[in-house]
């Protein structure tokens, strides 16, 4: 009879598990149709074709830039924090997944008690009163929730999507880190170029000052020319500390991005080299590729998937939960009797819990989860629009800065020719010194603007690659998984789930 009851209970539990369903909506990724092509004004001057995004820094052919970008991935502390956030979510996913398996625990107890003669059991007390008794117990308890309506399955589904979202957040930090490192490096080289220009102009203006002094000594010009030349030279000297400050800030910023102390790169980058040059052809790919490449878009979609599963978790509270519970142990009044077969005790049961009436709390919670889901859907669509906007703006900024640099280069060449002519005329006494001053000042301004534009062209191209989500490969990139992750902890399973995206 006992075996028959046990078989019946086992069959009933199995039938519940097989007949189980998963309540709540099944997630379907939103269909956000991207434009077939970029706006004409955005890509004018750019090339058609697939963009070089995974290792975009190589297009500049600057070995030091490539080295620093790779070093940033190893030392940056924000990236390390994002990686540990991934590991945290993976571990939490493992904790949620453990609910699918039976939970087994061990307990032991030893106590001595004396019932009150005047208490609830007083009517059963012997004439001489109750005596204190010992009770020793030890055993294993087990419980297993039978996921009939898919509450645990939805929890795991939400945790899987949340893990994927944390991976995309890590990738988003990686994309920004590579771009910020490159931008800081470009600022270093641009500042060094500006310093070179300032010092060159100082040297030219010192020669001009000496010329005015010689002409003054010869009685050819007044002291006004000497004073104006001194003023012009001092003004140029005043620009140097400002540029040196900018250079120092760029070097310190670059060091911190690499996870090093400020000042650590001053000696390493002291040797001046030209500003990196952009490639002749720059391709951007298609808008549809952007949605696959941008980590922030991918993260928004994964957060939406996780939240959709929360609706099913809330909906499952409308239905009963079934569990299988049991205990197997030993119990005796004397410790020496625990090893006896007569001390064996066990029980098995099928607890059922059902919130038949909760005052509308469960349905209100379902509506709240649905509202949160719609919020994230709108957020996802807004993220897509923001990504498209940022990308098109970055394209236009790059193209227009290239055009501006070309005009500035022409202006520098023309101003240099003007300076050569006006110096010849001044030396011959055919023009006054004011024309010399004006031309020298203009040349300094135009050369400095050209150096800034050179940095902006490369910087805007870096920003374009960042806007396109460059710096990783969607087909192969995955965050590192610490070797301590195990299947038992759910980590390896979570890791494969995160990498699948």
C-alpha positions as CSV (number, residue, x, y, z in Angstrom):
1,X,0.0,0.0,0.0
2,X,2.8,2.4,0.9
3,X,4.5,1.7,-2.5
4,X,1.3,2.3,-4.3
5,X,0.8,5.7,-2.7
6,X,4.3,6.7,-3.5
7,X,4.0,5.6,-7.1
8,X,0.7,7.6,-7.3
9,X,2.3,10.7,-5.9
10,X,5.3,10.4,-8.2
11,X,3.0,10.0,-11.2
12,X,0.9,13.0,-10.1
13,X,4.0,15.2,-9.8
14,X,5.3,14.1,-13.2
15,X,1.9,14.8,-14.8
16,X,2.0,18.3,-13.4
17,X,5.5,18.9,-14.7
18,X,4.7,17.6,-18.2
19,X,1.4,19.5,-18.4
20,X,3.0,22.8,-17.2
21,X,2.7,25.9,-19.3
22,X,4.4,29.3,-19.3
23,X,2.0,32.1,-18.6
24,X,2.6,35.7,-19.7
25,X,3.6,37.1,-23.2
26,X,6.4,35.5,-25.1
27,X,9.0,38.1,-26.1
28,X,9.3,39.2,-29.7
29,X,12.0,41.6,-30.6
30,X,10.6,44.9,-31.8
31,X,10.8,45.6,-35.5
32,X,12.4,49.0,-35.8
33,X,13.0,49.7,-39.5
34,X,16.1,51.7,-40.1
35,X,16.4,53.9,-43.2
36,X,17.7,52.1,-46.2
37,X,20.5,54.7,-46.6
38,X,21.9,57.7,-44.8
39,X,20.8,61.2,-45.7
40,X,22.6,62.5,-48.7
41,X,24.0,65.5,-46.9
42,X,25.5,63.3,-44.2
43,X,27.5,61.0,-46.6
44,X,28.6,63.6,-49.1
45,X,32.3,63.1,-49.4
46,X,32.3,59.7,-47.8
47,X,32.6,56.3,-49.6
48,X,30.1,53.6,-50.1
49,X,30.9,50.2,-48.7
50,X,31.4,48.4,-45.4
51,X,33.0,50.4,-42.6
52,X,36.2,49.3,-40.9
53,X,34.8,49.3,-37.3
54,X,36.2,46.4,-35.3
55,X,39.8,47.8,-35.2
56,X,39.2,51.3,-36.6
57,X,42.4,52.8,-34.9
58,X,44.5,50.9,-37.4
59,X,43.4,53.1,-40.3
60,X,45.5,56.0,-38.9
61,X,48.8,54.0,-39.3
62,X,50.0,55.3,-35.9
63,X,51.8,52.6,-33.9
64,X,51.7,54.5,-30.7
65,X,48.0,55.2,-31.0
66,X,47.3,51.5,-31.6
67,X,49.5,50.6,-28.6
68,X,47.8,53.0,-26.3
69,X,44.3,51.9,-27.3
70,X,45.2,48.3,-26.5
71,X,46.8,49.3,-23.2
72,X,43.6,51.1,-22.2
73,X,41.6,47.8,-22.5
74,X,44.0,46.2,-20.0
75,X,44.3,49.0,-17.4
76,X,41.2,51.1,-17.5
77,X,39.3,50.9,-14.2
78,X,35.9,51.9,-15.6
79,X,36.1,48.9,-17.9
80,X,37.2,46.7,-15.1
81,X,34.2,47.8,-13.1
82,X,31.9,47.0,-16.0
83,X,33.4,43.6,-16.3
84,X,32.8,42.8,-12.7
85,X,29.3,44.0,-13.1
86,X,28.9,41.3,-15.8
87,X,30.2,38.7,-13.4
88,X,27.8,39.9,-10.7
89,X,24.8,39.6,-13.0
90,X,26.0,36.2,-14.2
91,X,26.2,35.0,-10.6
92,X,22.7,36.3,-9.9
93,X,21.5,34.5,-13.0
94,X,23.0,31.3,-11.5
95,X,21.1,31.9,-8.2
96,X,17.8,32.3,-10.1
97,X,18.5,29.2,-12.2
98,X,19.1,27.1,-9.1
99,X,15.4,27.3,-8.3
100,X,14.8,24.8,-11.1
101,X,16.5,22.1,-9.0
102,X,15.6,20.5,-5.7
103,X,16.9,22.2,-2.6
104,X,18.4,19.9,0.0
105,X,19.5,20.9,3.5
106,X,20.7,19.2,6.6
107,X,19.6,20.0,10.1
108,X,20.3,18.7,13.6
109,X,19.0,19.5,17.0
110,X,19.4,18.5,20.6
111,X,17.2,20.0,23.3
112,X,15.9,19.3,26.8
113,X,12.4,20.5,27.7
114,X,10.0,20.4,30.7
115,X,6.3,20.9,30.0
116,X,4.4,23.1,32.6
117,X,2.2,21.1,35.0
118,X,-0.2,24.1,34.9
119,X,0.0,24.6,31.2
120,X,-2.0,23.4,28.2
121,X,-0.9,19.9,28.9
122,X,-1.6,20.1,32.6
123,X,-4.6,17.8,32.4
124,X,-2.3,15.0,31.1
125,X,0.4,15.5,33.8
126,X,1.1,12.5,36.0
127,X,0.5,12.8,39.8
128,X,4.2,13.5,40.4
129,X,4.3,16.1,37.5
130,X,6.1,16.2,34.2
131,X,9.7,15.3,34.0
132,X,12.2,16.9,31.7
133,X,12.9,15.0,28.5
134,X,15.7,15.0,26.0
135,X,15.1,15.0,22.2
136,X,17.8,14.4,19.6
137,X,17.2,14.8,15.9
138,X,19.1,14.9,12.7
139,X,18.2,14.6,9.1
140,X,17.9,15.8,5.5
141,X,15.1,18.0,4.3
142,X,14.3,18.6,0.6
143,X,12.0,20.7,-1.4
144,X,11.3,21.2,-5.1
145,X,9.0,23.7,-6.6
146,X,7.2,22.2,-9.6
147,X,7.2,25.0,-12.2
148,X,3.7,24.2,-13.5
149,X,2.9,27.7,-14.8
150,X,6.4,28.8,-15.7
151,X,7.2,31.3,-13.0
152,X,10.7,30.0,-12.6
153,X,11.2,29.7,-16.3
154,X,10.2,33.4,-16.7
155,X,12.6,34.3,-13.9
156,X,15.5,32.5,-15.7
157,X,14.4,34.2,-19.0
158,X,14.5,37.6,-17.3
159,X,17.9,36.8,-15.8
160,X,19.3,35.6,-19.1
161,X,18.3,38.9,-20.8
162,X,19.6,40.9,-17.9
163,X,23.0,39.1,-18.3
164,X,23.0,39.9,-22.0
165,X,22.2,43.6,-21.1
166,X,25.2,43.7,-18.7
167,X,27.4,42.4,-21.5
168,X,26.2,45.1,-23.8
169,X,26.9,47.7,-21.1
170,X,30.5,46.4,-20.9
171,X,30.8,46.7,-24.7
172,X,29.4,50.2,-24.5
173,X,32.1,51.2,-22.0
174,X,34.7,49.5,-24.3
175,X,33.5,51.5,-27.3
176,X,33.7,54.8,-25.4
177,X,37.1,53.9,-23.9
178,X,38.8,53.3,-27.2
179,X,37.4,56.6,-28.6
180,X,38.3,58.6,-25.5
181,X,41.8,57.2,-25.6
182,X,42.3,58.1,-29.2
183,X,40.8,61.6,-28.7
184,X,43.2,62.2,-25.8
185,X,46.1,61.1,-27.9
186,X,45.1,63.3,-30.8
187,X,44.8,66.2,-28.4
188,X,48.4,65.5,-27.2
189,X,49.7,65.6,-30.8
190,X,47.6,68.6,-31.7
191,X,48.8,70.6,-28.7
192,X,52.4,69.7,-29.5
193,X,51.9,70.9,-33.1
194,X,50.4,74.2,-31.7
195,X,53.4,74.6,-29.5
196,X,55.8,74.1,-32.4
197,X,53.9,76.8,-34.4
198,X,53.9,79.2,-31.5
199,X,57.7,78.8,-31.0
200,X,58.3,79.2,-34.7
201,X,56.3,82.4,-34.7
202,X,58.2,83.6,-31.6
203,X,61.5,83.0,-33.5
204,X,60.2,84.9,-36.6
205,X,58.9,87.8,-34.4
206,X,62.2,88.0,-32.5
207,X,63.9,88.5,-35.8
208,X,61.4,91.1,-36.7
209,X,62.0,92.9,-33.4
210,X,65.7,92.9,-34.0
211,X,65.2,94.3,-37.5
212,X,63.1,97.2,-36.1
213,X,65.8,97.9,-33.5
214,X,68.5,98.0,-36.2
215,X,66.3,100.3,-38.3
216,X,65.6,102.5,-35.3
217,X,69.3,102.7,-34.5
218,X,69.9,103.8,-38.1
219,X,67.2,106.4,-37.7
220,X,65.0,104.9,-40.4
221,X,61.9,104.2,-38.1
222,X,60.5,105.6,-34.9
223,X,60.4,104.0,-31.5
224,X,56.8,103.1,-32.2
225,X,57.8,100.3,-34.5
226,X,60.1,98.8,-31.8
227,X,57.3,99.1,-29.2
228,X,54.8,97.5,-31.5
229,X,57.2,94.6,-32.3
230,X,57.8,94.0,-28.6
231,X,54.0,94.0,-27.9
232,X,53.4,91.5,-30.7
233,X,56.2,89.2,-29.5
234,X,54.9,89.3,-25.9
235,X,51.4,88.5,-27.1
236,X,52.7,85.4,-28.9
237,X,54.7,84.4,-25.9
238,X,51.5,84.6,-23.8
239,X,49.8,81.8,-25.9
240,X,52.5,79.2,-25.0
241,X,51.5,78.7,-21.3
242,X,47.9,78.1,-22.4
243,X,48.9,75.5,-25.0
244,X,51.2,73.9,-22.4
245,X,48.3,73.7,-20.0
246,X,46.2,72.0,-22.6
247,X,49.0,69.5,-23.4
248,X,49.4,68.7,-19.8
249,X,45.7,68.0,-19.3
250,X,45.6,65.8,-22.4
251,X,48.6,63.8,-21.2
252,X,47.1,63.4,-17.7
253,X,43.7,62.4,-19.2
254,X,45.4,59.8,-21.4
255,X,47.3,58.3,-18.4
256,X,44.1,58.0,-16.3
257,X,42.3,56.3,-19.2
258,X,45.1,53.7,-19.2
259,X,44.7,53.2,-15.4
260,X,48.0,55.0,-14.6
261,X,48.9,58.0,-12.5
262,X,48.7,61.5,-14.0
263,X,52.1,62.4,-15.3
264,X,53.0,58.8,-16.2
265,X,53.0,59.4,-20.0
266,X,54.9,62.8,-20.1
267,X,58.3,61.2,-20.8
268,X,56.9,58.5,-23.1
269,X,55.1,61.0,-25.4
270,X,57.6,63.9,-25.1
271,X,59.0,63.3,-28.6
272,X,56.9,65.2,-31.0
273,X,55.4,63.4,-33.9
274,X,52.8,64.6,-36.5
275,X,49.1,64.5,-35.8
276,X,47.6,61.1,-37.1
277,X,46.3,61.4,-40.6
278,X,42.9,60.1,-41.7
279,X,42.7,57.5,-44.5
280,X,41.9,58.7,-48.0
281,X,38.6,56.8,-48.1
282,X,36.2,56.5,-45.2
283,X,33.1,54.2,-45.4
284,X,30.2,54.2,-43.0
285,X,28.2,51.1,-43.9
286,X,24.4,51.2,-43.8
287,X,22.0,52.3,-41.1
288,X,20.7,48.8,-40.5
289,X,24.3,47.7,-39.6
290,X,24.3,50.4,-36.9
291,X,21.5,48.7,-35.0
292,X,23.6,45.5,-34.9
293,X,26.8,47.3,-33.9
294,X,25.8,49.8,-31.3
295,X,26.0,48.3,-27.8
296,X,23.6,50.9,-26.3
297,X,20.9,49.8,-28.8
298,X,21.5,46.2,-28.1
299,X,21.4,46.8,-24.4
300,X,18.1,48.6,-24.7
301,X,16.6,45.6,-26.6
302,X,17.9,43.2,-23.9
303,X,16.5,45.2,-21.1
304,X,13.1,45.2,-22.9
305,X,13.3,41.4,-23.2
306,X,14.1,41.1,-19.5
307,X,11.2,43.3,-18.5
308,X,8.8,41.4,-20.8
309,X,9.5,38.3,-18.8
310,X,8.6,40.1,-15.6
311,X,5.0,40.2,-16.9
312,X,5.0,36.4,-16.9
313,X,6.5,36.3,-13.4
314,X,3.7,38.5,-12.1
315,X,1.0,36.6,-14.0
316,X,2.1,33.3,-12.4
317,X,1.0,34.6,-9.0
318,X,-2.6,34.2,-10.3
319,X,-2.1,30.5,-10.4
320,X,-1.3,27.9,-7.6
321,X,2.2,26.8,-7.0
322,X,3.0,23.1,-6.3
323,X,6.0,21.9,-4.4
324,X,7.4,18.5,-3.5
325,X,8.8,18.4,0.1
326,X,10.2,15.7,2.2
327,X,12.3,14.8,5.2
328,X,14.4,11.8,6.1
329,X,16.1,11.7,9.5
330,X,16.6,10.2,12.9
331,X,14.9,11.1,16.1
332,X,15.3,9.7,19.6
333,X,15.0,10.7,23.3
334,X,18.5,9.3,24.0
335,X,21.5,10.2,21.9
336,X,22.6,6.6,21.9
337,X,19.4,5.4,20.2
338,X,19.9,7.6,17.1
339,X,21.8,4.8,15.3
340,X,18.9,2.5,15.9
341,X,16.6,1.6,12.9
342,X,13.6,2.4,15.1
343,X,14.7,6.1,15.2
344,X,14.2,6.6,11.5
345,X,11.6,9.2,10.6
346,X,10.4,10.5,7.3
347,X,7.7,12.4,5.6
348,X,6.8,13.5,2.1
349,X,4.2,16.0,1.0
350,X,2.9,18.1,-1.9
351,X,2.3,21.7,-0.5
352,X,0.0,23.8,-2.6
353,X,-0.2,27.6,-2.3
354,X,-2.7,29.7,-4.1
355,X,-3.6,33.4,-3.7
356,X,-7.3,33.1,-4.3
357,X,-8.0,36.6,-3.1
358,X,-5.4,39.4,-2.8
359,X,-7.5,42.5,-3.1
360,X,-6.4,43.2,-6.7
361,X,-2.8,43.3,-5.8
362,X,-1.6,40.7,-8.3
363,X,-3.5,42.2,-11.3
364,X,-2.2,45.6,-10.3
365,X,1.3,44.3,-10.3
366,X,0.8,42.8,-13.7
367,X,-0.4,46.2,-15.1
368,X,2.6,47.8,-13.5
369,X,5.0,45.3,-15.2
370,X,3.1,45.9,-18.5
371,X,3.6,49.7,-18.1
372,X,7.3,49.2,-17.4
373,X,7.6,47.1,-20.5
374,X,6.0,49.8,-22.6
375,X,8.3,52.4,-21.1
376,X,11.3,50.3,-22.1
377,X,9.9,49.8,-25.6
378,X,9.6,53.6,-26.0
379,X,13.1,53.9,-24.6
380,X,14.5,51.3,-27.1
381,X,12.9,53.2,-30.0
382,X,14.3,56.5,-28.7
383,X,17.8,54.9,-28.4
384,X,17.6,53.9,-32.0
385,X,16.7,57.4,-33.1
386,X,19.5,58.8,-30.9
387,X,22.0,56.5,-32.5
388,X,20.9,57.4,-36.0
389,X,21.0,61.1,-35.1
390,X,24.5,60.9,-33.5
391,X,25.9,58.9,-36.5
392,X,24.6,61.4,-39.1
393,X,25.8,64.4,-37.1
394,X,29.2,62.7,-36.7
395,X,29.4,62.2,-40.5
396,X,28.5,65.8,-41.3
397,X,30.9,67.1,-38.6
398,X,33.8,65.0,-40.1
399,X,33.1,66.0,-43.7
400,X,32.7,69.7,-42.9
401,X,35.8,69.8,-40.9
402,X,37.8,68.3,-43.7
403,X,36.4,71.1,-45.9
404,X,37.3,73.7,-43.3
405,X,40.8,72.4,-43.0
406,X,41.4,72.7,-46.7
407,X,40.3,76.3,-46.7
408,X,42.5,77.0,-43.6
409,X,45.5,75.4,-45.4
410,X,44.9,77.7,-48.3
411,X,44.7,80.7,-46.0
412,X,47.9,79.8,-44.3
413,X,49.8,79.5,-47.6
414,X,48.4,82.9,-48.8
415,X,49.2,84.6,-45.5
416,X,52.7,83.2,-45.6
417,X,53.2,84.6,-49.0
418,X,51.8,88.0,-47.8
419,X,54.2,88.1,-44.9
420,X,57.2,87.4,-47.2
421,X,56.0,90.3,-49.5
422,X,55.3,92.7,-46.7
423,X,58.7,92.1,-45.0
424,X,60.4,92.8,-48.3
425,X,58.5,96.0,-48.7
426,X,59.1,97.0,-45.1
427,X,62.8,96.4,-45.4
428,X,62.8,98.5,-48.6
429,X,60.9,101.2,-46.8
430,X,57.8,100.8,-49.1
431,X,55.3,100.1,-46.4
432,X,54.8,100.9,-42.7
433,X,55.3,98.5,-39.8
434,X,51.5,98.1,-39.1
435,X,51.1,95.9,-42.2
436,X,53.9,93.7,-40.9
437,X,52.2,93.4,-37.5
438,X,48.8,92.6,-39.0
439,X,50.2,90.0,-41.3
440,X,52.3,88.3,-38.5
441,X,49.3,88.2,-36.2
442,X,47.1,86.8,-38.9
443,X,49.6,84.1,-39.8
444,X,49.9,83.0,-36.2
445,X,46.1,82.8,-35.9
446,X,45.7,80.9,-39.2
447,X,48.5,78.4,-38.4
448,X,47.1,77.8,-35.0
449,X,43.6,77.3,-36.4
450,X,45.0,74.9,-39.0
451,X,46.6,72.8,-36.3
452,X,43.4,72.7,-34.3
453,X,41.5,71.7,-37.5
454,X,44.0,68.9,-38.1
455,X,43.2,67.5,-34.7
456,X,39.5,68.1,-35.2
457,X,39.4,66.2,-38.5
458,X,41.0,63.1,-36.8
459,X,38.9,63.6,-33.7
460,X,35.7,63.8,-35.6
461,X,36.6,60.7,-37.4
462,X,37.2,59.0,-34.1
463,X,33.8,60.3,-32.9
464,X,32.2,58.9,-36.1
465,X,33.7,55.5,-35.4
466,X,32.3,55.7,-31.8
467,X,28.9,56.7,-33.1
468,X,28.9,53.7,-35.4
469,X,29.7,51.4,-32.4
470,X,33.2,50.6,-33.5
471,X,35.8,48.8,-31.4
472,X,34.4,45.3,-31.2
473,X,33.1,42.5,-33.4
474,X,29.5,41.4,-32.8
475,X,30.3,37.9,-34.2
476,X,33.2,37.1,-31.9
477,X,33.6,39.6,-29.1
478,X,32.8,38.5,-25.5
479,X,33.9,39.7,-22.1
480,X,36.5,37.5,-20.4
481,X,35.1,34.9,-18.1
482,X,37.1,34.2,-14.9
483,X,38.3,30.6,-14.7
484,X,36.5,30.1,-11.4
485,X,33.1,30.0,-13.1
486,X,31.5,26.6,-12.8
487,X,28.4,24.9,-14.1
488,X,27.2,24.3,-10.5
489,X,27.2,28.0,-9.8
490,X,25.4,28.7,-13.0
491,X,28.2,30.9,-14.2
492,X,29.3,28.9,-17.3
493,X,25.7,28.6,-18.4
494,X,25.2,32.3,-17.9
495,X,28.4,33.1,-19.8
496,X,27.3,31.2,-22.8
497,X,24.0,32.9,-22.7
498,X,25.6,36.3,-22.6
499,X,28.0,35.5,-25.4
500,X,25.3,34.2,-27.6
501,X,24.3,37.7,-28.5
